[in-house]
Amino acid sequence: MSVALSAPAPLSVLSEEEELFRQTVREFAETEIGPYVSEMDAEAKMRPDLITKFFELGLMGIEVPEEFGGAGGSIFLATLAIEEMARVDASSAIYVDVHNTLFNNALKRWGSAEQHSRYFPRMTTDLLGGFALSEPASGSDAFALECKAEQDGDDWLLTGRKFWITSGAEAGIFIVFANVDFDKGYKGITAFLVESTFPGFSVGKREKKLGIRASSTVELILESCRVPAANVLGPVGQGYKISIETLNEGRIGIGAQMIGVAQGALDAACQYIKERKQFGKTIAEFQGVQFQIAEMATELEAARLLVYNAARLKDAGLPFTKEAAMAKLFSSTAANRITSTCLELFGGYGYSQEYPAEKFFRDAKIGVIYEGTSNMQLQTIAKLVLK
C-alpha cells in the first residue's frame, strides 16, 4: 500500500505573514535607520528617536502576549527583524535583539503573573530592557560572579559591578544576576528585575569599541541597590538555570545579527564590483571574483538555514540548544570571513570609511565573542553530540 505524503515546506520558505513582516522591517531599516548609520557609528551613539520608533513599529514586543500589548509572535519573527536590521546597521539590531531574545523571553518564561502585568505593557511601549550577567572577573566562566544579594526585611540589597552590559546606557530595567549564598556556589545565583531608578543603582564607564559602536556597552554599579522581593525573577537560587536557558535562545538572535551583517556586506560588494571597472571591464566579469561571490553566497545561505532551523525548533517546542550553538558558531565565523573578503573586493576603498565595507567588517567581529565565545559553542555542541 502506498501512502501519499505531502512534502514539508523548506524551513527557509516564509509564510505570507512572515514575508510581509520581513519587508516591513527591511523598508523601515533602509529608510529610517540607513541615513544615520555613518553618523551614529562616528559618534558612537544611538539616536534616541530611533529607539522610540522601534517601539512604535512593534519591534520591542514581538513575542509578548497580545493581552499586554505585544504581537504574540514567534522567535522566528524576532529573528527576521534582527536579520533585516543588521543588514543595515548591526548596532540598531542589537537593541531589538537583547530586548526581545534576552529580557522579554526571560520575563515571559520565568516571571510571575503580577510581574507580567506590571512590566510587559511598558516593555512594548517605552521601557528598554537589559541583561546583566558578566562581571570584571566573570566572562566565559559566568558563574564565578561576585555580585551578592542580601535580604533586608522585605527587600534585597545587591552589591557588585556588572561589565559589558549591552544597551546599558539607555535601558530602564535589567535582569541582574547575584548570589544570595556563596556557600551554595552556583545554586545561590538568583535573578532580579532591577530598575535603573532603584536606590543604589548607577551606570559607570562606557566602553569604546571596535564595532557595533552605536550600541552602548557599559558598566553597572550596584551599591546596596534596594530591590523589592516582588522583583525576584523565578525561584531564589534558580538564576543559573534562567541565565543558561535564556542565553540558549539569545544565541539565535546573535546568529540573526551575523547573517544580517554578512548579507549587508555581500550586497554592498556585489553592487560595487558591477560598477567598478579595471582592465576594460567590470570586476564582476572576472571569473576569480565570481567564484568568491559564489562561495560567500553559499556559506551565507548555509548560515541562514542553521539560524532559521534553530528558531523553528524553538517555536515548535523541540530541543534546540545544540542547533542554536551551531547556528551562532557557524554564522559568526562565516560573517567574519564574508565581511573580510567583501572588504578586499573594494580594494583600497574597502579600507576607507567612505564605503560601507569596513563597518560591516568591524561589526562582525563581536559575533565570535559575546553571548558565548566560539570555543564555548564548540564545548556545548560536543557535549550534546557525545551525550
Wavefront OBJ file of the C-alpha trace (Angstrom):
o trace
v 0.000 0.000 0.000
v 1.378 3.383 -0.923
v 0.691 6.449 1.154
v 0.818 9.896 -0.382
v 2.753 12.247 1.837
v 2.815 15.964 1.354
v 6.328 17.354 1.292
v 7.117 19.677 4.186
v 7.807 23.269 3.245
v 11.506 24.177 3.288
v 12.330 25.955 6.542
v 13.620 28.930 4.576
v 10.238 29.447 2.879
v 8.350 32.190 4.661
v 4.630 32.323 5.198
v 2.722 35.285 3.807
v 2.688 36.874 7.273
v 6.429 36.319 7.741
v 7.297 37.736 4.331
v 5.164 40.825 4.933
v 6.845 41.315 8.290
v 10.291 40.948 6.740
v 9.540 43.515 4.051
v 8.120 45.949 6.613
v 11.258 45.759 8.753
v 13.530 45.966 5.699
v 11.844 49.119 4.440
v 11.958 50.632 7.916
v 15.653 49.842 8.308
v 16.582 51.246 4.913
v 14.545 54.442 5.166
v 14.601 55.273 8.884
v 17.949 53.853 10.038
v 20.027 53.886 6.853
v 20.547 57.670 6.620
v 22.056 57.827 10.123
v 24.304 54.748 10.170
v 27.601 56.557 9.486
v 26.748 59.384 11.867
v 25.868 57.038 14.724
v 28.975 54.946 14.147
v 31.234 58.018 14.144
v 29.620 59.473 17.276
v 29.301 56.057 18.962
v 25.755 56.870 19.962
v 22.308 55.619 19.055
v 19.714 58.231 18.144
v 17.038 58.191 20.888
v 14.307 58.854 18.343
v 15.168 55.583 16.587
v 14.681 53.581 19.772
v 11.297 55.277 20.111
v 10.472 54.204 16.562
v 11.477 50.611 17.353
v 8.730 50.626 19.979
v 6.222 52.378 17.716
v 6.724 49.799 14.962
v 6.064 46.984 17.429
v 9.606 45.581 17.254
v 10.060 45.535 21.020
v 7.209 43.199 21.878
v 7.343 40.578 19.138
v 6.869 37.601 21.468
v 4.996 39.415 24.226
v 1.402 38.133 24.576
v -1.250 40.269 22.895
v -3.058 40.860 26.194
v -0.113 43.024 27.266
v 0.171 44.943 24.018
v 2.630 42.639 22.279
v 2.359 40.909 18.926
v 2.105 37.410 20.384
v 4.559 36.337 17.695
v 7.394 33.855 17.452
v 11.140 33.878 17.902
v 11.325 33.285 14.157
v 9.714 36.686 13.580
v 12.208 38.211 16.018
v 14.966 36.507 14.037
v 13.730 38.083 10.801
v 13.578 41.520 12.412
v 17.110 41.259 13.805
v 18.487 39.979 10.499
v 16.924 42.741 8.426
v 18.044 45.469 10.818
v 21.608 44.110 11.000
v 21.727 44.130 7.210
v 21.593 47.929 7.507
v 23.053 48.563 10.968
v 24.158 45.956 13.490
v 24.011 48.419 16.384
v 20.316 49.065 15.841
v 19.643 45.345 15.579
v 21.278 44.738 18.948
v 18.764 46.924 20.794
v 15.925 44.865 19.339
v 17.791 41.602 19.898
v 18.662 41.970 23.592
v 15.261 43.419 24.460
v 13.379 40.546 22.800
v 15.509 37.402 22.997
v 17.019 38.026 26.425
v 14.872 40.304 28.572
v 11.353 39.685 27.254
v 11.850 35.957 26.798
v 13.218 35.524 30.324
v 10.388 37.593 31.809
v 7.825 35.671 29.774
v 9.094 32.284 30.877
v 10.146 32.930 34.469
v 8.126 35.947 35.541
v 5.052 35.771 37.752
v 1.603 36.846 36.559
v 1.999 40.013 38.614
v 5.377 40.783 37.019
v 3.894 40.217 33.575
v 1.044 42.625 34.166
v 3.350 45.176 35.788
v 6.135 45.206 33.215
v 5.029 43.797 29.855
v 2.778 46.739 28.896
v 5.786 49.024 29.290
v 8.209 46.622 27.580
v 6.123 47.053 24.436
v 5.826 50.835 24.616
v 8.750 52.653 26.212
v 10.818 50.631 28.707
v 14.050 49.184 27.282
v 15.383 46.000 28.871
v 18.939 44.830 29.516
v 20.633 41.614 30.668
v 23.350 41.859 33.331
v 25.323 38.667 33.906
v 29.010 39.367 33.099
v 31.388 40.832 35.663
v 35.028 42.019 35.690
v 36.291 38.536 36.637
v 33.401 36.562 35.200
v 33.210 36.228 31.417
v 33.027 32.760 29.892
v 33.025 31.435 33.461
v 29.713 33.173 34.043
v 29.050 31.503 37.366
v 32.171 32.862 39.033
v 30.248 36.070 39.631
v 30.875 38.052 42.795
v 27.770 40.267 42.870
v 25.970 39.471 46.134
v 22.388 39.818 47.308
v 21.455 40.095 50.974
v 17.967 40.161 52.438
v 16.928 43.293 54.303
v 13.390 42.971 55.539
v 11.125 42.534 52.538
v 13.820 43.782 50.165
v 17.121 42.570 48.779
v 20.316 44.637 48.734
v 22.517 43.985 45.703
v 26.192 44.911 45.756
v 28.697 44.467 42.943
v 29.636 45.506 39.422
v 28.453 44.239 36.061
v 30.574 44.622 32.914
v 29.908 44.556 29.164
v 26.221 45.314 29.592
v 24.596 45.904 26.212
v 22.079 48.770 25.923
v 23.099 49.736 29.448
v 23.153 53.476 28.819
v 19.546 53.550 27.612
v 17.825 50.623 29.339
v 15.421 51.348 32.169
v 15.328 47.836 33.625
v 17.765 44.926 33.808
v 17.770 41.266 34.700
v 20.634 41.233 37.195
v 22.192 38.030 38.499
v 23.563 37.947 42.039
v 24.453 35.258 44.566
v 22.360 35.022 47.736
v 24.533 32.300 49.313
v 28.122 31.808 48.144
v 28.397 28.619 50.200
v 25.977 27.039 47.723
v 28.092 28.037 44.726
v 26.124 28.463 41.523
v 22.998 27.229 43.309
v 22.888 30.514 45.161
v 22.654 32.585 41.989
v 19.324 34.403 41.708
v 17.814 36.696 39.062
v 16.405 40.111 39.959
v 14.427 42.692 37.977
v 16.317 45.895 38.711
v 15.023 49.246 37.522
v 17.573 51.949 36.791
v 15.758 54.256 39.241
v 16.236 51.943 42.242
v 18.368 53.487 45.031
v 21.988 52.350 44.812
v 21.947 51.746 41.052
v 24.188 53.697 38.674
v 25.778 53.406 35.243
v 29.568 53.515 35.117
v 32.133 53.537 32.347
v 31.066 53.244 28.734
v 33.307 51.059 26.575
v 34.971 52.369 23.415
v 34.610 49.554 20.929
v 35.935 48.354 17.567
v 32.477 47.711 16.123
v 28.761 47.983 16.959
v 29.821 51.395 18.211
v 26.358 52.976 18.398
v 25.215 50.194 20.725
v 26.087 51.188 24.282
v 28.194 48.778 26.330
v 28.610 49.899 29.927
v 29.470 49.020 33.483
v 26.650 48.838 36.026
v 27.399 49.706 39.644
v 25.255 48.300 42.450
v 25.894 49.813 45.861
v 23.451 48.188 48.277
v 20.897 48.602 45.494
v 17.485 48.074 47.071
v 15.284 45.643 45.150
v 11.774 44.674 46.334
v 11.151 40.989 46.979
v 8.417 41.209 44.327
v 11.196 41.726 41.772
v 12.889 38.370 42.230
v 12.617 36.663 38.831
v 11.865 32.972 39.181
v 12.681 30.953 42.316
v 15.537 32.058 44.558
v 18.634 30.029 43.676
v 17.485 29.298 40.111
v 19.377 32.133 38.463
v 21.907 29.779 36.902
v 19.140 27.903 35.114
v 17.451 31.121 33.999
v 20.693 32.536 32.581
v 21.694 29.365 30.728
v 18.318 28.776 29.137
v 17.875 32.448 28.231
v 21.299 32.592 26.571
v 20.438 29.460 24.583
v 17.643 31.473 22.982
v 19.830 34.555 22.716
v 22.294 32.700 20.503
v 19.631 32.509 17.823
v 19.486 36.290 17.941
v 23.259 36.561 17.569
v 23.058 34.242 14.592
v 20.439 36.525 13.061
v 22.706 39.512 13.615
v 25.577 37.779 11.862
v 23.673 36.693 8.768
v 22.284 40.221 8.507
v 25.760 41.775 8.708
v 27.125 39.284 6.179
v 24.209 39.931 3.806
v 24.706 43.680 4.043
v 28.401 43.317 3.215
v 27.712 40.974 0.319
v 25.023 43.267 -1.114
v 27.402 46.225 -0.975
v 30.243 44.255 -2.576
v 28.044 42.960 -5.401
v 26.867 46.455 -6.220
v 30.422 47.793 -6.197
v 32.022 45.111 -8.387
v 29.296 45.534 -11.010
v 30.167 49.227 -11.274
v 33.937 49.312 -10.762
v 35.943 48.788 -13.954
v 39.520 47.558 -14.289
v 41.353 46.446 -17.421
v 38.422 47.481 -19.575
v 35.669 45.516 -17.848
v 33.800 45.401 -14.560
v 35.355 43.496 -11.681
v 32.273 41.270 -11.648
v 33.232 39.914 -15.084
v 36.396 38.280 -13.764
v 35.867 34.593 -13.068
v 38.025 34.625 -9.948
v 35.799 37.306 -8.419
v 32.667 35.432 -9.480
v 33.931 32.360 -7.642
v 34.488 34.413 -4.489
v 30.933 35.729 -4.679
v 29.551 32.217 -5.210
v 31.459 30.840 -2.239
v 30.314 33.648 0.045
v 26.689 33.353 -1.050
v 26.763 29.609 -0.412
v 28.315 29.993 3.036
v 25.796 32.690 3.921
v 22.899 30.510 2.832
v 24.183 27.645 4.985
v 24.441 30.002 7.966
v 20.928 31.323 7.371
v 19.498 27.800 7.265
v 21.162 26.950 10.576
v 19.772 30.083 12.212
v 16.287 29.605 10.804
v 16.287 25.946 11.805
v 17.172 26.776 15.414
v 14.387 29.356 15.541
v 11.828 26.973 14.017
v 12.785 24.267 16.536
v 12.408 26.700 19.427
v 8.970 27.796 18.197
v 7.921 24.158 17.809
v 8.816 23.444 21.429
v 11.537 20.990 20.392
v 15.116 20.725 21.724
v 17.215 23.451 20.126
v 20.250 24.063 22.349
v 22.710 22.227 20.101
v 21.266 23.759 16.960
v 21.377 27.267 18.454
v 25.035 26.807 19.396
v 25.789 25.536 15.888
v 23.946 28.480 14.366
v 25.892 31.021 16.413
v 29.228 29.277 15.841
v 28.847 28.910 12.085
v 27.147 32.218 11.332
v 29.645 34.293 13.317
v 32.613 32.583 11.683
v 31.000 32.937 8.263
v 30.253 36.620 8.846
v 33.885 37.285 9.715
v 35.106 35.548 6.556
v 32.491 37.126 4.297
v 32.939 40.680 5.539
v 36.720 40.341 5.230
v 36.512 39.138 1.630
v 33.956 41.813 0.755
v 36.281 44.483 2.122
v 39.069 43.166 -0.090
v 36.833 43.311 -3.175
v 36.566 47.058 -2.629
v 40.344 47.288 -2.878
v 41.779 50.380 -1.224
v 38.292 51.855 -0.939
v 37.343 48.998 1.358
v 39.741 50.385 3.937
v 38.109 53.785 3.773
v 35.237 54.920 5.935
v 33.642 56.461 2.851
v 32.489 52.968 1.871
v 30.421 50.543 3.988
v 32.713 47.510 3.816
v 34.950 48.418 6.745
v 31.997 48.938 9.101
v 30.489 45.548 8.271
v 33.936 44.059 8.881
v 34.216 45.735 12.301
v 30.648 44.868 13.300
v 31.104 41.173 12.506
v 33.965 40.559 14.927
v 31.879 40.663 18.098
v 29.848 37.675 16.912
v 32.578 35.190 17.808
v 32.892 36.695 21.291
v 29.692 37.719 23.039
v 26.905 35.533 24.411
v 29.410 32.691 24.470
v 32.695 32.604 22.549
v 33.199 30.201 19.665
v 35.133 27.887 21.973
v 32.186 27.826 24.375
v 29.868 26.937 21.489
v 32.182 24.104 20.478
v 32.131 22.826 24.046
v 28.321 22.918 24.136
v 27.978 21.175 20.771
v 30.493 18.447 21.632
v 28.836 17.791 24.986
v 25.423 17.310 23.367
v 26.747 15.234 20.449
v 28.613 12.916 22.819
v 25.766 12.713 25.332
l 1 2 3 4 5 6 7 8 9 10 11 12 13 14 15 16 17 18 19 20 21 22 23 24 25 26 27 28 29 30 31 32 33 34 35 36 37 38 39 40 41 42 43 44 45 46 47 48 49 50 51 52 53 54 55 56 57 58 59 60 61 62 63 64 65 66 67 68 69 70 71 72 73 74 75 76 77 78 79 80 81 82 83 84 85 86 87 88 89 90 91 92 93 94 95 96 97 98 99 100 101 102 103 104 105 106 107 108 109 110 111 112 113 114 115 116 117 118 119 120 121 122 123 124 125 126 127 128 129 130 131 132 133 134 135 136 137 138 139 140 141 142 143 144 145 146 147 148 149 150 151 152 153 154 155 156 157 158 159 160 161 162 163 164 165 166 167 168 169 170 171 172 173 174 175 176 177 178 179 180 181 182 183 184 185 186 187 188 189 190 191 192 193 194 195 196 197 198 199 200 201 202 203 204 205 206 207 208 209 210 211 212 213 214 215 216 217 218 219 220 221 222 223 224 225 226 227 228 229 230 231 232 233 234 235 236 237 238 239 240 241 242 243 244 245 246 247 248 249 250 251 252 253 254 255 256 257 258 259 260 261 262 263 264 265 266 267 268 269 270 271 272 273 274 275 276 277 278 279 280 281 282 283 284 285 286 287 288 289 290 291 292 293 294 295 296 297 298 299 300 301 302 303 304 305 306 307 308 309 310 311 312 313 314 315 316 317 318 319 320 321 322 323 324 325 326 327 328 329 330 331 332 333 334 335 336 337 338 339 340 341 342 343 344 345 346 347 348 349 350 351 352 353 354 355 356 357 358 359 360 361 362 363 364 365 366 367 368 369 370 371 372 373 374 375 376 377 378 379 380 381 382 383 384 385 386 387
